[in-house]
Amino acid sequence: MSDNKHLHDRVKSILYSLTGITLSENKDIMIANRLHKLKRDTKYAGDIEELLDAVEEGEHTIEFINSFTTNKTHFFREDFHFTDLKNRVLPEFAKSGNQIKLYCSASSTGEEPYSMAMTILEAAEECGRNINATILATDIDTNVLQYAANGVYRYSKSSKEFPSWIKPQKYFKKRVQKTLASEEILIKVKPELQKMVTFKVMNLNDKSYPYNKNYFDVIFCRNVLIYFSNEDQNKILKKLFSHLKIGGTLYLGHSENPQDLISYVDRIGQNIFIKTKDFY
Ligand SMILES: C[S@@+](CC[C@H](N)C(=O)[O-])C[C@H]1O[C@@H](n2cnc3c(N)ncnc32)[C@H](O)[C@@H]1O
């Protein structure tokens, strides 16, 4: 067995035990790059094998996890989910005055939960009533959570990130500094949006989640299950599902599916599922 193969198998096994993430076979370059970065970030004096020994003994585990997560996201990704939230789910809550509890289960750098918050404010305006909403956003990666809580993003006017019904200047303040690319500016989430979202660290691979059963009205679980084996995806989905109310909505990413839960949901749109009964 080559040294690299041994090292990479070790990384995969540690990563799996800490996070449940399964790295596929063709990830050699990615693993090598991230190990280098981890060594640089931790300023670890020994070699990589020793660094992995340390991680296994509980040292630098946070840095290890943060190095191996993939955090790609953007505002209003798969925007039809936000359109559905605005036009179908939120008007009911505007009308009833009941509180709506939303959960973003892999929030990365915050673009997804802030998109949820903007959608709520737009729906409230359209309905002419306040919507009493809480948004919980969790991720396993502490770096992205810090970034999200800070709420500063790069923005380019030519980007098509925001749908036509969102005016970014309503929700973001322009920052004075210019970033490197000349057409980009920095924007910061306004306090009214920031205070709608609570960010917390949470591992979807944990045995159970610290929420009541049938608690959330809406769960976003998008573009995260793809990092898990089929069996583990199913386990995560069942746990998440137990915290969704009957009648609540589950939004999944484009290449994710509800697996064993298929008989417990109504599919009403592109990876949009309404819970019809509990899975027991
Ligand atoms: C590709 S991003 C997706 C972000 C967003 N949901 C979206 O669709 O744009 C995947 C996120 O899942 C997080 N993640 C990976 N494994 C996790 C785990 N075991 N528990 C919680 N979050 C996890 C990563 O840290 C990363 O930020």
Ligand as a Chemical Component Dictionary entry (heavy atoms), coordinates in Angstrom:
data_LIG
# 
_chem_comp.id                   LIG 
_chem_comp.type                 NON-POLYMER 
_chem_comp.pdbx_formal_charge   0 
_chem_comp.three_letter_code    LIG 
# 
loop_
_chem_comp_atom.comp_id 
_chem_comp_atom.atom_id 
_chem_comp_atom.alt_atom_id 
_chem_comp_atom.type_symbol 
_chem_comp_atom.charge 
_chem_comp_atom.model_Cartn_x 
_chem_comp_atom.model_Cartn_y 
_chem_comp_atom.model_Cartn_z 
_chem_comp_atom.pdbx_ordinal 
LIG C1  C1  C 0  -22.386 22.560 0.096  1  
LIG S1  S1  S 1  -22.839 23.312 1.633  2  
LIG C2  C2  C 0  -24.561 23.572 1.355  3  
LIG C3  C3  C 0  -25.034 24.874 1.940  4  
LIG C4  C4  C 0  -26.507 25.203 1.704  5  
LIG N1  N1  N 0  -27.372 24.269 2.385  6  
LIG C5  C5  C 0  -26.847 25.251 0.246  7  
LIG O1  O1  O 0  -27.610 24.421 -0.255 8  
LIG O2  O2  O -1 -26.336 26.147 -0.451 9  
LIG C6  C6  C 0  -22.808 21.899 2.741  10 
LIG C7  C7  C 0  -22.690 22.288 4.198  11 
LIG O3  O3  O 0  -22.947 21.127 4.983  12 
LIG C8  C8  C 0  -22.132 21.185 6.135  13 
LIG N2  N2  N 0  -21.987 19.840 6.737  14 
LIG C9  C9  C 0  -21.279 18.790 6.274  15 
LIG N3  N3  N 0  -21.358 17.759 7.120  16 
LIG C10 C10 C 0  -22.159 18.142 8.144  17 
LIG C11 C11 C 0  -22.623 17.520 9.331  18 
LIG N4  N4  N 0  -22.268 16.261 9.656  19 
LIG N5  N5  N 0  -23.427 18.216 10.154 20 
LIG C12 C12 C 0  -23.790 19.494 9.856  21 
LIG N6  N6  N 0  -23.376 20.153 8.750  22 
LIG C13 C13 C 0  -22.573 19.478 7.898  23 
LIG C14 C14 C 0  -20.813 21.748 5.618  24 
LIG O4  O4  O 0  -20.031 22.301 6.646  25 
LIG C15 C15 C 0  -21.292 22.765 4.590  26 
LIG O5  O5  O 0  -21.319 24.059 5.109  27 
# 
loop_
_chem_comp_bond.comp_id 
_chem_comp_bond.atom_id_1 
_chem_comp_bond.atom_id_2 
_chem_comp_bond.value_order 
_chem_comp_bond.pdbx_ordinal 
LIG C1  S1  SING 1  
LIG S1  C2  SING 2  
LIG S1  C6  SING 3  
LIG C2  C3  SING 4  
LIG C3  C4  SING 5  
LIG C4  N1  SING 6  
LIG C4  C5  SING 7  
LIG C5  O1  DOUB 8  
LIG C5  O2  SING 9  
LIG C6  C7  SING 10 
LIG C7  O3  SING 11 
LIG C7  C15 SING 12 
LIG O3  C8  SING 13 
LIG C8  N2  SING 14 
LIG C8  C14 SING 15 
LIG N2  C9  SING 16 
LIG N2  C13 SING 17 
LIG C9  N3  DOUB 18 
LIG N3  C10 SING 19 
LIG C10 C11 SING 20 
LIG C10 C13 DOUB 21 
LIG C11 N4  SING 22 
LIG C11 N5  DOUB 23 
LIG N5  C12 SING 24 
LIG C12 N6  DOUB 25 
LIG N6  C13 SING 26 
LIG C14 O4  SING 27 
LIG C14 C15 SING 28 
LIG C15 O5  SING 29 
# 
